Amino acid sequence: MFRIFGFSVISIIILGCLPIYCCSACWRSNWALPLRRKVKRILKAIKKQRNKLKRDAEMLGTAVKNEEELRNE
């Protein structure tokens, strides 16, 4: 009985640590490097688009303010 309990506890501990080990091994591997590069490029492009949209919105806001000031004068 105690052997089965000990074996099950050890198995659960090993299965709990397995995903952590696999993720760290995958992160350091050479075959996953190109995938990480692609993901970084995609994220960089998305951030660039967001920043461009924010800048455009700010420019439109200042243009509207300038037009309103000109009309009021």
Predicted model as a PDB file, atoms N, CA, C, CB and O in Angstrom, pLDDT in the B-factor column:
MODEL        1                                                                  
ATOM      1  N   MET A   1       0.826  -1.199   0.000  1.00 79.00           N  
ATOM      2  CA  MET A   1       0.000   0.000   0.000  1.00 79.00           C  
ATOM      3  C   MET A   1       0.866   1.257   0.000  1.00 79.00           C  
ATOM      4  CB  MET A   1      -0.937   0.001   1.209  1.00 79.00           C  
ATOM      5  O   MET A   1       0.633   2.193  -0.764  1.00 79.00           O  
ATOM      6  N   PHE A   2       1.886   1.253   0.890  1.00 82.00           N  
ATOM      7  CA  PHE A   2       2.750   2.422   0.983  1.00 82.00           C  
ATOM      8  C   PHE A   2       3.581   2.605  -0.287  1.00 82.00           C  
ATOM      9  CB  PHE A   2       3.667   2.303   2.197  1.00 82.00           C  
ATOM     10  O   PHE A   2       3.884   3.733  -0.679  1.00 82.00           O  
ATOM     11  N   ARG A   3       3.948   1.492  -0.929  1.00 89.00           N  
ATOM     12  CA  ARG A   3       4.715   1.578  -2.174  1.00 89.00           C  
ATOM     13  C   ARG A   3       3.893   2.241  -3.273  1.00 89.00           C  
ATOM     14  CB  ARG A   3       5.170   0.180  -2.625  1.00 89.00           C  
ATOM     15  O   ARG A   3       4.403   3.078  -4.017  1.00 89.00           O  
ATOM     16  N   ILE A   4       2.643   1.872  -3.372  1.00 90.00           N  
ATOM     17  CA  ILE A   4       1.773   2.458  -4.399  1.00 90.00           C  
ATOM     18  C   ILE A   4       1.571   3.943  -4.126  1.00 90.00           C  
ATOM     19  CB  ILE A   4       0.407   1.729  -4.445  1.00 90.00           C  
ATOM     20  O   ILE A   4       1.588   4.754  -5.052  1.00 90.00           O  
ATOM     21  N   PHE A   5       1.381   4.296  -2.872  1.00 90.00           N  
ATOM     22  CA  PHE A   5       1.216   5.705  -2.517  1.00 90.00           C  
ATOM     23  C   PHE A   5       2.485   6.504  -2.844  1.00 90.00           C  
ATOM     24  CB  PHE A   5       0.869   5.843  -1.020  1.00 90.00           C  
ATOM     25  O   PHE A   5       2.404   7.597  -3.405  1.00 90.00           O  
ATOM     26  N   GLY A   6       3.638   5.964  -2.497  1.00 90.00           N  
ATOM     27  CA  GLY A   6       4.911   6.626  -2.788  1.00 90.00           C  
ATOM     28  C   GLY A   6       5.132   6.771  -4.280  1.00 90.00           C  
ATOM     29  O   GLY A   6       5.571   7.822  -4.749  1.00 90.00           O  
ATOM     30  N   PHE A   7       4.830   5.715  -5.032  1.00 92.00           N  
ATOM     31  CA  PHE A   7       4.977   5.770  -6.483  1.00 92.00           C  
ATOM     32  C   PHE A   7       4.051   6.813  -7.096  1.00 92.00           C  
ATOM     33  CB  PHE A   7       4.700   4.403  -7.094  1.00 92.00           C  
ATOM     34  O   PHE A   7       4.453   7.537  -8.007  1.00 92.00           O  
ATOM     35  N   SER A   8       2.819   6.896  -6.609  1.00 93.00           N  
ATOM     36  CA  SER A   8       1.869   7.867  -7.167  1.00 93.00           C  
ATOM     37  C   SER A   8       2.290   9.302  -6.834  1.00 93.00           C  
ATOM     38  CB  SER A   8       0.448   7.596  -6.632  1.00 93.00           C  
ATOM     39  O   SER A   8       2.138  10.199  -7.663  1.00 93.00           O  
ATOM     40  N   VAL A   9       2.815   9.521  -5.633  1.00 93.00           N  
ATOM     41  CA  VAL A   9       3.278  10.870  -5.264  1.00 93.00           C  
ATOM     42  C   VAL A   9       4.451  11.286  -6.148  1.00 93.00           C  
ATOM     43  CB  VAL A   9       3.690  10.921  -3.767  1.00 93.00           C  
ATOM     44  O   VAL A   9       4.493  12.414  -6.640  1.00 93.00           O  
ATOM     45  N   ILE A  10       5.395  10.382  -6.346  1.00 93.00           N  
ATOM     46  CA  ILE A  10       6.551  10.686  -7.195  1.00 93.00           C  
ATOM     47  C   ILE A  10       6.102  10.925  -8.640  1.00 93.00           C  
ATOM     48  CB  ILE A  10       7.588   9.536  -7.136  1.00 93.00           C  
ATOM     49  O   ILE A  10       6.617  11.820  -9.310  1.00 93.00           O  
ATOM     50  N   SER A  11       5.157  10.136  -9.112  1.00 93.00           N  
ATOM     51  CA  SER A  11       4.652  10.313 -10.472  1.00 93.00           C  
ATOM     52  C   SER A  11       3.975  11.672 -10.637  1.00 93.00           C  
ATOM     53  CB  SER A  11       3.671   9.189 -10.825  1.00 93.00           C  
ATOM     54  O   SER A  11       4.165  12.347 -11.649  1.00 93.00           O  
ATOM     55  N   ILE A  12       3.198  12.064  -9.656  1.00 93.00           N  
ATOM     56  CA  ILE A  12       2.518  13.365  -9.731  1.00 93.00           C  
ATOM     57  C   ILE A  12       3.534  14.502  -9.724  1.00 93.00           C  
ATOM     58  CB  ILE A  12       1.528  13.531  -8.555  1.00 93.00           C  
ATOM     59  O   ILE A  12       3.372  15.482 -10.451  1.00 93.00           O  
ATOM     60  N   ILE A  13       4.575  14.381  -8.915  1.00 92.00           N  
ATOM     61  CA  ILE A  13       5.620  15.417  -8.880  1.00 92.00           C  
ATOM     62  C   ILE A  13       6.325  15.497 -10.228  1.00 92.00           C  
ATOM     63  CB  ILE A  13       6.648  15.126  -7.756  1.00 92.00           C  
ATOM     64  O   ILE A  13       6.558  16.591 -10.742  1.00 92.00           O  
ATOM     65  N   ILE A  14       6.662  14.352 -10.799  1.00 90.00           N  
ATOM     66  CA  ILE A  14       7.334  14.343 -12.102  1.00 90.00           C  
ATOM     67  C   ILE A  14       6.434  14.938 -13.173  1.00 90.00           C  
ATOM     68  CB  ILE A  14       7.745  12.912 -12.491  1.00 90.00           C  
ATOM     69  O   ILE A  14       6.885  15.750 -13.981  1.00 90.00           O  
ATOM     70  N   LEU A  15       5.168  14.545 -13.187  1.00 90.00           N  
ATOM     71  CA  LEU A  15       4.241  15.089 -14.183  1.00 90.00           C  
ATOM     72  C   LEU A  15       4.010  16.587 -13.981  1.00 90.00           C  
ATOM     73  CB  LEU A  15       2.906  14.346 -14.121  1.00 90.00           C  
ATOM     74  O   LEU A  15       3.745  17.301 -14.948  1.00 90.00           O  
ATOM     75  N   GLY A  16       4.105  17.064 -12.762  1.00 90.00           N  
ATOM     76  CA  GLY A  16       3.954  18.492 -12.498  1.00 90.00           C  
ATOM     77  C   GLY A  16       5.140  19.290 -12.996  1.00 90.00           C  
ATOM     78  O   GLY A  16       4.979  20.425 -13.445  1.00 90.00           O  
ATOM     79  N   CYS A  17       6.339  18.709 -12.923  1.00 89.00           N  
ATOM     80  CA  CYS A  17       7.553  19.411 -13.369  1.00 89.00           C  
ATOM     81  C   CYS A  17       7.818  19.240 -14.857  1.00 89.00           C  
ATOM     82  CB  CYS A  17       8.752  18.918 -12.588  1.00 89.00           C  
ATOM     83  O   CYS A  17       8.610  19.992 -15.425  1.00 89.00           O  
ATOM     84  N   LEU A  18       7.190  18.289 -15.491  1.00 89.00           N  
ATOM     85  CA  LEU A  18       7.441  18.012 -16.902  1.00 89.00           C  
ATOM     86  C   LEU A  18       7.132  19.197 -17.817  1.00 89.00           C  
ATOM     87  CB  LEU A  18       6.629  16.826 -17.332  1.00 89.00           C  
ATOM     88  O   LEU A  18       7.957  19.506 -18.678  1.00 89.00           O  
ATOM     89  N   PRO A  19       5.988  19.880 -17.682  1.00 88.00           N  
ATOM     90  CA  PRO A  19       5.730  21.026 -18.571  1.00 88.00           C  
ATOM     91  C   PRO A  19       6.754  22.146 -18.413  1.00 88.00           C  
ATOM     92  CB  PRO A  19       4.344  21.578 -18.310  1.00 88.00           C  
ATOM     93  O   PRO A  19       7.131  22.788 -19.393  1.00 88.00           O  
ATOM     94  N   ILE A  20       7.202  22.380 -17.187  1.00 88.00           N  
ATOM     95  CA  ILE A  20       8.214  23.421 -16.955  1.00 88.00           C  
ATOM     96  C   ILE A  20       9.512  23.042 -17.666  1.00 88.00           C  
ATOM     97  CB  ILE A  20       8.468  23.623 -15.428  1.00 88.00           C  
ATOM     98  O   ILE A  20      10.139  23.882 -18.310  1.00 88.00           O  
ATOM     99  N   TYR A  21       9.904  21.800 -17.549  1.00 85.00           N  
ATOM    100  CA  TYR A  21      11.123  21.340 -18.207  1.00 85.00           C  
ATOM    101  C   TYR A  21      10.988  21.433 -19.719  1.00 85.00           C  
ATOM    102  CB  TYR A  21      11.446  19.902 -17.793  1.00 85.00           C  
ATOM    103  O   TYR A  21      11.911  21.895 -20.390  1.00 85.00           O  
ATOM    104  N   CYS A  22       9.857  21.003 -20.266  1.00 83.00           N  
ATOM    105  CA  CYS A  22       9.660  21.036 -21.713  1.00 83.00           C  
ATOM    106  C   CYS A  22       9.689  22.474 -22.247  1.00 83.00           C  
ATOM    107  CB  CYS A  22       8.329  20.363 -22.079  1.00 83.00           C  
ATOM    108  O   CYS A  22      10.278  22.734 -23.297  1.00 83.00           O  
ATOM    109  N   CYS A  23       9.063  23.392 -21.535  1.00 81.00           N  
ATOM    110  CA  CYS A  23       9.067  24.791 -21.979  1.00 81.00           C  
ATOM    111  C   CYS A  23      10.474  25.371 -21.970  1.00 81.00           C  
ATOM    112  CB  CYS A  23       8.150  25.636 -21.091  1.00 81.00           C  
ATOM    113  O   CYS A  23      10.869  26.069 -22.904  1.00 81.00           O  
ATOM    114  N   SER A  24      11.225  25.084 -20.924  1.00 80.00           N  
ATOM    115  CA  SER A  24      12.591  25.625 -20.861  1.00 80.00           C  
ATOM    116  C   SER A  24      13.468  24.986 -21.929  1.00 80.00           C  
ATOM    117  CB  SER A  24      13.207  25.395 -19.463  1.00 80.00           C  
ATOM    118  O   SER A  24      14.303  25.670 -22.521  1.00 80.00           O  
ATOM    119  N   ALA A  25      13.301  23.709 -22.188  1.00 79.00           N  
ATOM    120  CA  ALA A  25      14.093  23.035 -23.223  1.00 79.00           C  
ATOM    121  C   ALA A  25      13.727  23.571 -24.604  1.00 79.00           C  
ATOM    122  CB  ALA A  25      13.874  21.504 -23.167  1.00 79.00           C  
ATOM    123  O   ALA A  25      14.601  23.762 -25.450  1.00 79.00           O  
ATOM    124  N   CYS A  26      12.458  23.808 -24.829  1.00 76.00           N  
ATOM    125  CA  CYS A  26      12.005  24.338 -26.118  1.00 76.00           C  
ATOM    126  C   CYS A  26      12.501  25.759 -26.313  1.00 76.00           C  
ATOM    127  CB  CYS A  26      10.472  24.294 -26.217  1.00 76.00           C  
ATOM    128  O   CYS A  26      12.866  26.141 -27.425  1.00 76.00           O  
ATOM    129  N   TRP A  27      12.518  26.544 -25.249  1.00 74.00           N  
ATOM    130  CA  TRP A  27      12.948  27.937 -25.343  1.00 74.00           C  
ATOM    131  C   TRP A  27      14.419  28.027 -25.741  1.00 74.00           C  
ATOM    132  CB  TRP A  27      12.714  28.660 -24.011  1.00 74.00           C  
ATOM    133  O   TRP A  27      14.811  28.944 -26.462  1.00 74.00           O  
ATOM    134  N   ARG A  28      15.231  27.084 -25.278  1.00 74.00           N  
ATOM    135  CA  ARG A  28      16.665  27.112 -25.564  1.00 74.00           C  
ATOM    136  C   ARG A  28      17.028  26.406 -26.860  1.00 74.00           C  
ATOM    137  CB  ARG A  28      17.422  26.486 -24.430  1.00 74.00           C  
ATOM    138  O   ARG A  28      18.171  26.505 -27.305  1.00 74.00           O  
ATOM    139  N   SER A  29      16.097  25.701 -27.476  1.00 74.00           N  
ATOM    140  CA  SER A  29      16.445  24.886 -28.640  1.00 74.00           C  
ATOM    141  C   SER A  29      16.630  25.743 -29.890  1.00 74.00           C  
ATOM    142  CB  SER A  29      15.366  23.830 -28.887  1.00 74.00           C  
ATOM    143  O   SER A  29      16.089  26.844 -29.993  1.00 74.00           O  
ATOM    144  N   ASN A  30      17.394  25.223 -30.823  1.00 74.00           N  
ATOM    145  CA  ASN A  30      17.676  25.950 -32.059  1.00 74.00           C  
ATOM    146  C   ASN A  30      16.506  25.911 -33.037  1.00 74.00           C  
ATOM    147  CB  ASN A  30      18.910  25.380 -32.721  1.00 74.00           C  
ATOM    148  O   ASN A  30      16.329  26.848 -33.816  1.00 74.00           O  
ATOM    149  N   TRP A  31      15.716  24.859 -33.014  1.00 73.00           N  
ATOM    150  CA  TRP A  31      14.633  24.762 -33.981  1.00 73.00           C  
ATOM    151  C   TRP A  31      13.471  25.681 -33.638  1.00 73.00           C  
ATOM    152  CB  TRP A  31      14.148  23.338 -34.069  1.00 73.00           C  
ATOM    153  O   TRP A  31      12.658  25.990 -34.510  1.00 73.00           O  
ATOM    154  N   ALA A  32      13.374  26.123 -32.398  1.00 71.00           N  
ATOM    155  CA  ALA A  32      12.291  27.038 -32.020  1.00 71.00           C  
ATOM    156  C   ALA A  32      12.679  28.491 -32.258  1.00 71.00           C  
ATOM    157  CB  ALA A  32      11.913  26.837 -30.552  1.00 71.00           C  
ATOM    158  O   ALA A  32      11.813  29.365 -32.226  1.00 71.00           O  
ATOM    159  N   LEU A  33      13.949  28.770 -32.495  1.00 73.00           N  
ATOM    160  CA  LEU A  33      14.418  30.134 -32.690  1.00 73.00           C  
ATOM    161  C   LEU A  33      13.753  30.832 -33.877  1.00 73.00           C  
ATOM    162  CB  LEU A  33      15.907  30.132 -32.879  1.00 73.00           C  
ATOM    163  O   LEU A  33      13.330  31.978 -33.729  1.00 73.00           O  
ATOM    164  N   PRO A  34      13.641  30.192 -35.053  1.00 77.00           N  
ATOM    165  CA  PRO A  34      12.954  30.872 -36.166  1.00 77.00           C  
ATOM    166  C   PRO A  34      11.491  31.201 -35.854  1.00 77.00           C  
ATOM    167  CB  PRO A  34      13.018  30.007 -37.413  1.00 77.00           C  
ATOM    168  O   PRO A  34      10.972  32.222 -36.306  1.00 77.00           O  
ATOM    169  N   LEU A  35      10.837  30.344 -35.092  1.00 76.00           N  
ATOM    170  CA  LEU A  35       9.447  30.616 -34.724  1.00 76.00           C  
ATOM    171  C   LEU A  35       9.367  31.847 -33.829  1.00 76.00           C  
ATOM    172  CB  LEU A  35       8.824  29.396 -34.014  1.00 76.00           C  
ATOM    173  O   LEU A  35       8.475  32.681 -33.990  1.00 76.00           O  
ATOM    174  N   ARG A  36      10.297  31.959 -32.887  1.00 78.00           N  
ATOM    175  CA  ARG A  36      10.319  33.134 -32.010  1.00 78.00           C  
ATOM    176  C   ARG A  36      10.573  34.404 -32.802  1.00 78.00           C  
ATOM    177  CB  ARG A  36      11.384  32.974 -30.926  1.00 78.00           C  
ATOM    178  O   ARG A  36       9.986  35.447 -32.517  1.00 78.00           O  
ATOM    179  N   ARG A  37      11.451  34.317 -33.800  1.00 82.00           N  
ATOM    180  CA  ARG A  37      11.727  35.491 -34.638  1.00 82.00           C  
ATOM    181  C   ARG A  37      10.469  35.940 -35.372  1.00 82.00           C  
ATOM    182  CB  ARG A  37      12.845  35.181 -35.651  1.00 82.00           C  
ATOM    183  O   ARG A  37      10.172  37.133 -35.440  1.00 82.00           O  
ATOM    184  N   LYS A  38       9.731  34.975 -35.919  1.00 85.00           N  
ATOM    185  CA  LYS A  38       8.502  35.328 -36.631  1.00 85.00           C  
ATOM    186  C   LYS A  38       7.496  35.988 -35.698  1.00 85.00           C  
ATOM    187  CB  LYS A  38       7.883  34.085 -37.274  1.00 85.00           C  
ATOM    188  O   LYS A  38       6.869  36.986 -36.051  1.00 85.00           O  
ATOM    189  N   VAL A  39       7.350  35.427 -34.516  1.00 86.00           N  
ATOM    190  CA  VAL A  39       6.404  35.993 -33.547  1.00 86.00           C  
ATOM    191  C   VAL A  39       6.825  37.404 -33.171  1.00 86.00           C  
ATOM    192  CB  VAL A  39       6.313  35.107 -32.284  1.00 86.00           C  
ATOM    193  O   VAL A  39       5.980  38.293 -33.063  1.00 86.00           O  
ATOM    194  N   LYS A  40       8.131  37.623 -32.967  1.00 88.00           N  
ATOM    195  CA  LYS A  40       8.613  38.958 -32.613  1.00 88.00           C  
ATOM    196  C   LYS A  40       8.349  39.948 -33.741  1.00 88.00           C  
ATOM    197  CB  LYS A  40      10.111  38.918 -32.287  1.00 88.00           C  
ATOM    198  O   LYS A  40       7.977  41.093 -33.485  1.00 88.00           O  
ATOM    199  N   ARG A  41       8.539  39.516 -34.988  1.00 91.00           N  
ATOM    200  CA  ARG A  41       8.263  40.398 -36.129  1.00 91.00           C  
ATOM    201  C   ARG A  41       6.789  40.768 -36.186  1.00 91.00           C  
ATOM    202  CB  ARG A  41       8.686  39.728 -37.444  1.00 91.00           C  
ATOM    203  O   ARG A  41       6.442  41.927 -36.413  1.00 91.00           O  
ATOM    204  N   ILE A  42       5.937  39.796 -35.982  1.00 92.00           N  
ATOM    205  CA  ILE A  42       4.497  40.056 -36.030  1.00 92.00           C  
ATOM    206  C   ILE A  42       4.098  41.018 -34.918  1.00 92.00           C  
ATOM    207  CB  ILE A  42       3.701  38.740 -35.911  1.00 92.00           C  
ATOM    208  O   ILE A  42       3.348  41.963 -35.161  1.00 92.00           O  
ATOM    209  N   LEU A  43       4.588  40.788 -33.704  1.00 92.00           N  
ATOM    210  CA  LEU A  43       4.264  41.677 -32.591  1.00 92.00           C  
ATOM    211  C   LEU A  43       4.796  43.083 -32.827  1.00 92.00           C  
ATOM    212  CB  LEU A  43       4.827  41.122 -31.290  1.00 92.00           C  
ATOM    213  O   LEU A  43       4.143  44.066 -32.477  1.00 92.00           O  
ATOM    214  N   LYS A  44       5.973  43.179 -33.416  1.00 94.00           N  
ATOM    215  CA  LYS A  44       6.551  44.485 -33.719  1.00 94.00           C  
ATOM    216  C   LYS A  44       5.688  45.230 -34.736  1.00 94.00           C  
ATOM    217  CB  LYS A  44       7.988  44.329 -34.249  1.00 94.00           C  
ATOM    218  O   LYS A  44       5.460  46.432 -34.597  1.00 94.00           O  
ATOM    219  N   ALA A  45       5.205  44.513 -35.762  1.00 93.00           N  
ATOM    220  CA  ALA A  45       4.345  45.139 -36.768  1.00 93.00           C  
ATOM    221  C   ALA A  45       3.029  45.613 -36.157  1.00 93.00           C  
ATOM    222  CB  ALA A  45       4.067  44.159 -37.912  1.00 93.00           C  
ATOM    223  O   ALA A  45       2.532  46.686 -36.498  1.00 93.00           O  
ATOM    224  N   ILE A  46       2.474  44.819 -35.263  1.00 93.00           N  
ATOM    225  CA  ILE A  46       1.214  45.198 -34.617  1.00 93.00           C  
ATOM    226  C   ILE A  46       1.415  46.440 -33.765  1.00 93.00           C  
ATOM    227  CB  ILE A  46       0.670  44.041 -33.753  1.00 93.00           C  
ATOM    228  O   ILE A  46       0.588  47.351 -33.797  1.00 93.00           O  
ATOM    229  N   LYS A  47       2.508  46.491 -33.001  1.00 94.00           N  
ATOM    230  CA  LYS A  47       2.787  47.667 -32.175  1.00 94.00           C  
ATOM    231  C   LYS A  47       2.997  48.903 -33.035  1.00 94.00           C  
ATOM    232  CB  LYS A  47       4.016  47.425 -31.297  1.00 94.00           C  
ATOM    233  O   LYS A  47       2.562  49.998 -32.678  1.00 94.00           O  
ATOM    234  N   LYS A  48       3.666  48.725 -34.169  1.00 93.00           N  
ATOM    235  CA  LYS A  48       3.916  49.841 -35.076  1.00 93.00           C  
ATOM    236  C   LYS A  48       2.593  50.396 -35.611  1.00 93.00           C  
ATOM    237  CB  LYS A  48       4.827  49.398 -36.242  1.00 93.00           C  
ATOM    238  O   LYS A  48       2.416  51.612 -35.686  1.00 93.00           O  
ATOM    239  N   GLN A  49       1.672  49.517 -35.980  1.00 92.00           N  
ATOM    240  CA  GLN A  49       0.365  49.960 -36.470  1.00 92.00           C  
ATOM    241  C   GLN A  49      -0.398  50.692 -35.380  1.00 92.00           C  
ATOM    242  CB  GLN A  49      -0.454  48.767 -36.978  1.00 92.00           C  
ATOM    243  O   GLN A  49      -1.027  51.716 -35.648  1.00 92.00           O  
ATOM    244  N   ARG A  50      -0.354  50.182 -34.150  1.00 91.00           N  
ATOM    245  CA  ARG A  50      -1.047  50.841 -33.038  1.00 91.00           C  
ATOM    246  C   ARG A  50      -0.498  52.242 -32.810  1.00 91.00           C  
ATOM    247  CB  ARG A  50      -0.917  50.011 -31.754  1.00 91.00           C  
ATOM    248  O   ARG A  50      -1.255  53.198 -32.643  1.00 91.00           O  
ATOM    249  N   ASN A  51       0.835  52.352 -32.805  1.00 91.00           N  
ATOM    250  CA  ASN A  51       1.447  53.658 -32.590  1.00 91.00           C  
ATOM    251  C   ASN A  51       1.086  54.622 -33.716  1.00 91.00           C  
ATOM    252  CB  ASN A  51       2.967  53.523 -32.478  1.00 91.00           C  
ATOM    253  O   ASN A  51       0.864  55.807 -33.470  1.00 91.00           O  
ATOM    254  N   LYS A  52       1.028  54.128 -34.928  1.00 90.00           N  
ATOM    255  CA  LYS A  52       0.668  54.977 -36.060  1.00 90.00           C  
ATOM    256  C   LYS A  52      -0.772  55.466 -35.915  1.00 90.00           C  
ATOM    257  CB  LYS A  52       0.848  54.216 -37.391  1.00 90.00           C  
ATOM    258  O   LYS A  52      -1.062  56.633 -36.176  1.00 90.00           O  
ATOM    259  N   LEU A  53      -1.663  54.584 -35.505  1.00 87.00           N  
ATOM    260  CA  LEU A  53      -3.053  54.983 -35.313  1.00 87.00           C  
ATOM    261  C   LEU A  53      -3.175  56.033 -34.213  1.00 87.00           C  
ATOM    262  CB  LEU A  53      -3.915  53.764 -34.977  1.00 87.00           C  
ATOM    263  O   LEU A  53      -3.956  56.976 -34.338  1.00 87.00           O  
ATOM    264  N   LYS A  54      -2.407  55.872 -33.138  1.00 87.00           N  
ATOM    265  CA  LYS A  54      -2.439  56.855 -32.054  1.00 87.00           C  
ATOM    266  C   LYS A  54      -1.928  58.202 -32.531  1.00 87.00           C  
ATOM    267  CB  LYS A  54      -1.608  56.370 -30.864  1.00 87.00           C  
ATOM    268  O   LYS A  54      -2.507  59.241 -32.214  1.00 87.00           O  
ATOM    269  N   ARG A  55      -0.829  58.183 -33.304  1.00 87.00           N  
ATOM    270  CA  ARG A  55      -0.277  59.441 -33.818  1.00 87.00           C  
ATOM    271  C   ARG A  55      -1.263  60.125 -34.757  1.00 87.00           C  
ATOM    272  CB  ARG A  55       1.052  59.188 -34.545  1.00 87.00           C  
ATOM    273  O   ARG A  55      -1.435  61.343 -34.709  1.00 87.00           O  
ATOM    274  N   ASP A  56      -1.909  59.332 -35.612  1.00 85.00           N  
ATOM    275  CA  ASP A  56      -2.892  59.903 -36.531  1.00 85.00           C  
ATOM    276  C   ASP A  56      -4.056  60.526 -35.771  1.00 85.00           C  
ATOM    277  CB  ASP A  56      -3.406  58.833 -37.495  1.00 85.00           C  
ATOM    278  O   ASP A  56      -4.544  61.595 -36.138  1.00 85.00           O  
ATOM    279  N   ALA A  57      -4.497  59.858 -34.719  1.00 84.00           N  
ATOM    280  CA  ALA A  57      -5.600  60.385 -33.918  1.00 84.00           C  
ATOM    281  C   ALA A  57      -5.191  61.685 -33.233  1.00 84.00           C  
ATOM    282  CB  ALA A  57      -6.053  59.350 -32.873  1.00 84.00           C  
ATOM    283  O   ALA A  57      -5.980  62.627 -33.157  1.00 84.00           O  
ATOM    284  N   GLU A  58      -3.964  61.734 -32.736  1.00 83.00           N  
ATOM    285  CA  GLU A  58      -3.484  62.958 -32.092  1.00 83.00           C  
ATOM    286  C   GLU A  58      -3.391  64.101 -33.101  1.00 83.00           C  
ATOM    287  CB  GLU A  58      -2.113  62.718 -31.432  1.00 83.00           C  
ATOM    288  O   GLU A  58      -3.744  65.241 -32.799  1.00 83.00           O  
ATOM    289  N   MET A  59      -2.912  63.781 -34.299  1.00 82.00           N  
ATOM    290  CA  MET A  59      -2.791  64.822 -35.323  1.00 82.00           C  
ATOM    291  C   MET A  59      -4.161  65.338 -35.733  1.00 82.00           C  
ATOM    292  CB  MET A  59      -2.041  64.288 -36.550  1.00 82.00           C  
ATOM    293  O   MET A  59      -4.333  66.538 -35.943  1.00 82.00           O  
ATOM    294  N   LEU A  60      -5.131  64.450 -35.848  1.00 81.00           N  
ATOM    295  CA  LEU A  60      -6.484  64.880 -36.189  1.00 81.00           C  
ATOM    296  C   LEU A  60      -7.072  65.737 -35.083  1.00 81.00           C  
ATOM    297  CB  LEU A  60      -7.381  63.671 -36.453  1.00 81.00           C  
ATOM    298  O   LEU A  60      -7.756  66.725 -35.350  1.00 81.00           O  
ATOM    299  N   GLY A  61      -6.804  65.357 -33.837  1.00 82.00           N  
ATOM    300  CA  GLY A  61      -7.301  66.140 -32.709  1.00 82.00           C  
ATOM    301  C   GLY A  61      -6.725  67.538 -32.694  1.00 82.00           C  
ATOM    302  O   GLY A  61      -7.449  68.502 -32.449  1.00 82.00           O  
ATOM    303  N   THR A  62      -5.440  67.666 -32.951  1.00 84.00           N  
ATOM    304  CA  THR A  62      -4.832  69.001 -32.969  1.00 84.00           C  
ATOM    305  C   THR A  62      -5.314  69.798 -34.168  1.00 84.00           C  
ATOM    306  CB  THR A  62      -3.302  68.899 -32.990  1.00 84.00           C  
ATOM    307  O   THR A  62      -5.473  71.016 -34.078  1.00 84.00           O  
ATOM    308  N   ALA A  63      -5.550  69.125 -35.295  1.00 78.00           N  
ATOM    309  CA  ALA A  63      -6.060  69.830 -36.472  1.00 78.00           C  
ATOM    310  C   ALA A  63      -7.457  70.376 -36.204  1.00 78.00           C  
ATOM    311  CB  ALA A  63      -6.078  68.899 -37.696  1.00 78.00           C  
ATOM    312  O   ALA A  63      -7.772  71.497 -36.602  1.00 78.00           O  
ATOM    313  N   VAL A  64      -8.288  69.600 -35.540  1.00 78.00           N  
ATOM    314  CA  VAL A  64      -9.642  70.058 -35.217  1.00 78.00           C  
ATOM    315  C   VAL A  64      -9.571  71.245 -34.257  1.00 78.00           C  
ATOM    316  CB  VAL A  64     -10.483  68.907 -34.598  1.00 78.00           C  
ATOM    317  O   VAL A  64     -10.315  72.211 -34.424  1.00 78.00           O  
ATOM    318  N   LYS A  65      -8.709  71.190 -33.278  1.00 79.00           N  
ATOM    319  CA  LYS A  65      -8.560  72.295 -32.333  1.00 79.00           C  
ATOM    320  C   LYS A  65      -8.101  73.559 -33.050  1.00 79.00           C  
ATOM    321  CB  LYS A  65      -7.567  71.925 -31.223  1.00 79.00           C  
ATOM    322  O   LYS A  65      -8.604  74.650 -32.784  1.00 79.00           O  
ATOM    323  N   ASN A  66      -7.142  73.404 -33.962  1.00 78.00           N  
ATOM    324  CA  ASN A  66      -6.654  74.568 -34.706  1.00 78.00           C  
ATOM    325  C   ASN A  66      -7.755  75.172 -35.570  1.00 78.00           C  
ATOM    326  CB  ASN A  66      -5.457  74.180 -35.580  1.00 78.00           C  
ATOM    327  O   ASN A  66      -7.864  76.393 -35.676  1.00 78.00           O  
ATOM    328  N   GLU A  67      -8.569  74.323 -36.187  1.00 77.00           N  
ATOM    329  CA  GLU A  67      -9.684  74.826 -37.009  1.00 77.00           C  
ATOM    330  C   GLU A  67     -10.685  75.577 -36.148  1.00 77.00           C  
ATOM    331  CB  GLU A  67     -10.388  73.666 -37.747  1.00 77.00           C  
ATOM    332  O   GLU A  67     -11.179  76.633 -36.544  1.00 77.00           O  
ATOM    333  N   GLU A  68     -10.987  75.038 -34.972  1.00 76.00           N  
ATOM    334  CA  GLU A  68     -11.943  75.704 -34.091  1.00 76.00           C  
ATOM    335  C   GLU A  68     -11.400  77.043 -33.627  1.00 76.00           C  
ATOM    336  CB  GLU A  68     -12.272  74.822 -32.886  1.00 76.00           C  
ATOM    337  O   GLU A  68     -12.156  78.008 -33.515  1.00 76.00           O  
ATOM    338  N   GLU A  69     -10.108  77.120 -33.354  1.00 76.00           N  
ATOM    339  CA  GLU A  69      -9.511  78.399 -32.930  1.00 76.00           C  
ATOM    340  C   GLU A  69      -9.569  79.409 -34.068  1.00 76.00           C  
ATOM    341  CB  GLU A  69      -8.043  78.198 -32.467  1.00 76.00           C  
ATOM    342  O   GLU A  69      -9.834  80.588 -33.833  1.00 76.00           O  
ATOM    343  N   LEU A  70      -9.327  78.971 -35.279  1.00 73.00           N  
ATOM    344  CA  LEU A  70      -9.376  79.876 -36.428  1.00 73.00           C  
ATOM    345  C   LEU A  70     -10.811  80.376 -36.671  1.00 73.00           C  
ATOM    346  CB  LEU A  70      -8.835  79.165 -37.692  1.00 73.00           C  
ATOM    347  O   LEU A  70     -11.014  81.536 -37.029  1.00 73.00           O  
ATOM    348  N   ARG A  71     -11.780  79.514 -36.478  1.00 76.00           N  
ATOM    349  CA  ARG A  71     -13.187  79.925 -36.679  1.00 76.00           C  
ATOM    350  C   ARG A  71     -13.626  80.915 -35.619  1.00 76.00           C  
ATOM    351  CB  ARG A  71     -14.118  78.702 -36.660  1.00 76.00           C  
ATOM    352  O   ARG A  71     -14.393  81.837 -35.896  1.00 76.00           O  
ATOM    353  N   ASN A  72     -13.132  80.717 -34.390  1.00 73.00           N  
ATOM    354  CA  ASN A  72     -13.523  81.601 -33.297  1.00 73.00           C  
ATOM    355  C   ASN A  72     -12.903  82.988 -33.434  1.00 73.00           C  
ATOM    356  CB  ASN A  72     -13.126  80.990 -31.966  1.00 73.00           C  
ATOM    357  O   ASN A  72     -13.435  83.961 -32.899  1.00 73.00           O  
ATOM    358  N   GLU A  73     -11.795  83.082 -34.139  1.00 65.00           N  
ATOM    359  CA  GLU A  73     -11.150  84.386 -34.270  1.00 65.00           C  
ATOM    360  C   GLU A  73     -11.770  85.226 -35.298  1.00 65.00           C  
ATOM    361  CB  GLU A  73      -9.731  84.238 -34.574  1.00 65.00           C  
ATOM    362  O   GLU A  73     -11.331  86.354 -35.521  1.00 65.00           O  
TER     363      GLU A  73                                                      
ENDMDL                                                                          
END                                                                             
